[in-house]
């Protein structure tokens, strides 16, 4: 009954025992490979697929390592010469802690890929597309593109412009949408590497196996469908490699990244050759580094290697004075792209923006202005042109009463305490490093921490 069900589902299923002998092979898998099930069942996988080796076969690799392999793309020609594109997940099978085999589940997306390519070709013909998009290499933005009136953010810009002149590793952290890549591109364009490649990769966007091959490259035969391809470290040679959301990178892969940062040597997957690369690495996190280390998302040794120079981008809710300038900037941007002539944003709109929490930060503000510019037909943006979630979230806004305003001395003390707590979290409790971040003597910081503790007792 179970075998009948497995044989009828839409995915290819291939099961081998601990010796690599096929014990189950469904009809979909047979159709992918252009074989009959009888040709595969009861035979060793390398006997049936001579193009594979013990190193390139994912089933044999999982048996050897006892570690699963998730969402690995594979492209190969079957027995009849037909090109097959699949996404495979290979899992070890264990009973009572003993490995008894492995199972591979493959999803064929050849038809989807073919249809997608045909659709793109058809659309190009219908629209009469004869011109290719302009190729663009490197970073687009500079420090002039970073619009801010905020004191803290201006200090970050000044620090970033200084570190740009070096080749040191930079660690940037800030919430989603605060403009981390904008700052990274500005650093690259202010550096001696500005004529060299700028490569950006989001580490959360890809599964581990694919991310590893993209970063370090592959050699033909390293796994089924693998070709000789340079990784991002090779492509970025002489330039800058930006790794966003590095805390999403698996810890095992972080270990390999650490080795590359230490000696600059890169080896493609499946190769015995190494390349010496000259790459400046800039990484970004969307939460405090110390929290990432504590939550086992970031290896401590990698953190200490990356934390040569760190920059924190403040969230938009902490720099509300930037909102009017950003609004003007985005209105001008969409006036040009939408061919409109908006010259005013209602004061009530700016007041609403000042009361909103901005969870998506500057990126969210940009999209809201884009929405408003689409909705307006005149020369002014009003509340009725805003998305509903903005107006609904601020409906209960009231002018603050005198009772809600803190005394100045208390407000200053609260702000000082928040800055001290932030510095200590960033440095993992290291008082010397926190004092450097705050630019005050270590003894002064110790005194303020002691005073803070006494006030809580």
N, C-alpha and C positions, 0 to 999 in steps of 0.2 A: 504494500500500500504506500509506504513512505517513498520507495524507489519510483513508483509510478508518478507520484506527485512531483518529485525532484526532476523526473525526466520530462515533465510537461511544462515547467515554468520557463520564463522568457530569457533567463540568464544561463550562460554556459557554466557548468559545474564539473570540475575535475578533481578527483580525490585519489591520493596515493597513500600507501602505508609507509611505515618508518624506513623501509628499504628503498622507497621510490617506485614501487610497483603500483600501477593503476588498479584501483579496486572499484571505482565508479567513474563513469564518463557519460554524461547525458547527450541527448540528440542535438541540442543547440551547440554544445562544444564540438561535436563531430562535424556539424555543418560549417562552423567557423574554420576548422582546420582542413576541411575537404577530405575527411576520412570516414571510414565506417567504425562504429563502436567496437566491433570485433577485432579491428586492427590494433586497438589501443589497450583494451581490457586484458589484465594479466601480464602485461609486459612492462619493462622498465622504461621510464620516461625518456631517457637518453637513447634508448634503442629505437623508439618510435619517432623522436624528434632529434635527428643527428646534428642539426644546426645549433642545438643547445649544449651547454657545458654545465658542470656542477656549479660554476660561478655565476652563469647567466640565467639558470633556471630558478625562478622565484619559488617554486614548490620545494626544490632541493635546498635552497638557501634557508627557507623557513624551518625545514627539518633540522638543518645544521645549527641554526641560531636560536630556534624556539621562539623567535620574535615575529609578530605579525607585520605584514606589509600592506598599507592601505592606499587605495585609489592610485595605483601606478598605471599611467598610460602606456600602451604598447601598440606598435604598428608593425605588421608583418605580412608576408605573402603566404597564403596557404598552399596546399599541394597543387592546386590548379592555377596558381599564379594570381589569385584574386587578393587585392590589398584589403586587409582587415584592421580596423581601428577599435581597440577595446580599452576599457578602464577596469583594471583587475584589483581585487582584494584577496590576499592569501593569508590563511590563518592556520596556526598549529592546532592539532587535535590531541588533547590530553585526557586521560582517564586515570583518576586517582593519582595525579601528579606525574604520570608516565606518558611520554610522547608516543603516540601510536600512528601518527601520520599527519597529513596536511590537506587542506581543501582550498581550491582556488575558484573564485566566483568572478566571471567576466561579463561585463555589459558592453554589447556591441553598439557603437555609435557611428559606424561607417555610413549608414544611410542618411542619418541626420547631418553628418559632415558633408556628404555629397550634395544633399538637397540645399544645405546652407550655401555652399559654393555656387550652385546653379542659380539660386535666388539672387545672390550678389551680382553674378554675371548678367542675369536678366534685367535687374534694376539698372545696371550700368548702361545696357543697350537701350532700354526704354527712355532713360533720362538723357541719352546722348552724351554720356560722360567720356570726354576725350583727354581730360587733363588730370594728371595725378596730383595728390596733395604734396605740398612742399615738405621735403625732408628737413628734420630739425634735430640737431645734435647739441648736447650740452644743456646748461641751465638757462632759463628765461629771465628770472627775476633778479633784481639787485636790491641793495638796501634802500634805494629811493622808492621802491615799490611798497615798502613796509610803512603803512600810514599809522602813526600813533602820536598822541600828545601825553601819554602816560609816562610818569617819571620812571617807574620800575621797568617798563618795556624799553624805554629809551636807553636805560643803563644796559639792558640785555643787548641791544643793538651795538652799543659802544664796545662791549666785551666781545661780541661776535666779530666786529670789524678788526679787533686786535688779534684774535686767534686765527682769523682768515689768513694772515700773513705767514703762518706756520703750516706744518704738515701734521700737526698733532691730531689725535683722535678726539672727537667731540661727542658728548652725550647731551642730547636735548630732550627735555620732558615737558609735557603740557597736555591738556585735555584735547580730545578730538575736535578738530576744526579751528584750533587756535592759530594755525599757520606755521607748523613745524617745517614742512618742506619748503615753504617760502623763505624761511630763515636759512635753511640749508643751502638752497640755490644761491642766495645772496652771499653766503660765505664762500661758496665755490667761485662765484664771479668776481669776488674781491681778492682771490688768491692767485698765486703764480700758476695754478693749474687751470685757469679759466678757458684756455684754448684746447684743453684735453677733454676727454669724455666725462660727462656727468650721468651716472646710472642710478636710478631709484628702484627699490624693490620693497613691496609690503610683505613682511614675513607671515602675516596672518592670512594672506590671500591664497596660499598654496599648501597642499599636503606635504608632509616631511620629505617623502621620496622625490617628489618633483622639485621642491625647493633646493634640495641638495644638488641635484643635477644642474639646475639653473645657476646656482652659485659657483660650483666648481667645475662644471663641464662633464662630458662623457666621451668615451671612446667606443668605436664600433664593436659590438659583441659583448659589452659589459652587462647588458640584459637584453631580452627580446625586443627588437625594434630600435635599440640604441644606435646612434650614429656619432661620428666624430664631430663634436660641437664644443666650442669654447664656452666657459662659464663667465659669469659677470665679473669675477675678479680679473680674468684675462682681458675682457672687453674694456674694463675701466682702467687698464694699465696706464699710468701717468696722470690719471684724473682722480675723480671722487666717486665713491660708492656709498649711497645712502640706503641704510636698512631701517625701515620703519616698523614699529611695533615688534621690536626684536624680542620682547618678552613672550611673544607667541611662538618663537622658534623652539623646537624640541631641545631639551637639555643636551642630548647626545650630539646634536648638530652644533650647539653652542660650543661644545668642547673642541670640535674641529675648527670652528671659526676662531677660537682663542689661539690655536696653534698657528693659523695663518697670520693673525695679528702679531704674534711674537716673532716669527722668522720670515714672513713674506713669501713663504713657499706654498704653492698650490699644486695639487695632484688631481687630475680628472678621475672620475669614477671608473674603475676597471683598468687604470693605467699604472705603470710602474715609473713613469717619467714625472718629474716635478718642474714647475716653472717658478722663476723668481719674479714677483710682481711688485710694482711700485704704485700702491693705491692708498689714497687717504680715505679712511672709513669714518663716516658720521652716522650715528645711530639715534633712534628716537623711541621714547616710551610714552604711553598715554596715562601713566600713573607714576607715583614717586618710585625711584629706583630701590630705595630701602624696602618699600612694600613689596616690590617684585621679588627681591631676594628672600624676604620673609615668607612669601607665599609660594616659594620654590618655582617661580617662573623665570628667574634669572640666576645663573650660576654666580656665586660670590667671586670666584677668581676671574670670571669674564667681566663682572661689574667693576672690579678694581682695575682691570686692564683698560676698560673703556673710559673710566672716570678720570681721564687726564684733565679734561676741561668740560665743565657741565654748565648748561644754560637752562633756565626755567622760563617758559613763556606764560605770563599770567592769563587767566581766563577773561573773557570779555566782561563778565559781571563785575570784575575787579578793576576794570578800566573803562567805566561808563563814559568818561570824557572823550573817548575815541569814537563813540557812536555817531555824532553829527558829521565828523570828517569822513568816516567810512561810508555813511549814507550818501554824502555828496560824491564820493569816489565811485560808488556802484551806480548811482543815478547817471553820472556822466558816461560810465561804461555801457550801460544799457540804452542810453539815448543814442549812442553811436550804432550799436548792433541792431536795435529795433527801429532805428530811424524815427525817433520821437523827439519831442522838444519839451520835456518836463524840466521846469526850473525852480520848483518849490515843493517842499515836503511840509505838511501841516505841523504846527507846534504840538498839537495833540498826539500826532503819530510819534514824534520824538519823545514825548512824555511817556507814552505806552512802552516804547523801547527801553526807557530808563527804569521801568518797573519790572521788566521781563527777566527771567532767570538765565536765558541763553544757554541751554544745555548743549547746543550744537555750535556755540561760539560764533566766530566771524563767518564761517562757512554757512551757518544757518541764517545770519543776517543777510549775506549775499543772496541766498535763495529767496528770502522774503522780499527783498527789494526787486528781484527779478519777477516774482509773482505780481507785486504791486505795479510794476512797469507794464506788464502784459495787460493788467486789468484797466489801467487808466487810459482814457481817450483824450484827456485834456493836458494842461500844463502843470497840474498839481496832483500830488499823491495825498490821499485822505485815508481816514480809518476804514472806509468802506472798500478800499482796494487791498487791504491786508488779509492774509489767511485767517480763518476763524479762530484757530488755536491761540493766536496772539491776542485778539480782542477778548476772548473768553477768559484767558488766564489773568487778565488785568482788569476785569470788570469790577472787582471788589476794591480797587485802588482808592485810597482816600489820602488826603493831605495829612502828613504827620502832625500830631498835636504836640504841644510843648512837653507833655508828660513822656513822650516817646523819645525825646532828644536827650542823649547822655551828656553829662557834664564833660567839658573838654579834657580835664585831667584823667577821668575814667576812660574816655574814648582813646586817648593816647596810650594809656597803660594797656588796654585791651589789644590795641594794634601791636604794641611792642611784644606782648606775650604770644600773639599769633605768629609773628615773624620768628621769634625764638623757637617756638614749637616746630614751625616749618623747616627751619635750618637744621634742627636736631633730627627730624624725620629724614630729611634728604641725606644727611651724613651718617645715618644709622646710629645716632647717639654720640658720635665723635665730637667732643667739645672743641678740640683744636681746629678741626675742619669747619665746624659751625661758626666759630669766631671769625675765621677767614671769610666765609660767605657773608657774614654780617658786617665785616670790616671794623671789628672792635677788638680790643685786647682780650686774651683768654681769661684773665682775672676778672675783667668787667662782666664777661658773660657768666662766669661761675657765680659772681655776686648776684646777678639778676636772676639766675635760676634758683639760688638759695632764697632770695627774697620772694620769688614766685611761689615756692613751696610753703614758706611761712605764712603767706597770705591765704593759703588754702586750708591751713590747720585751724 
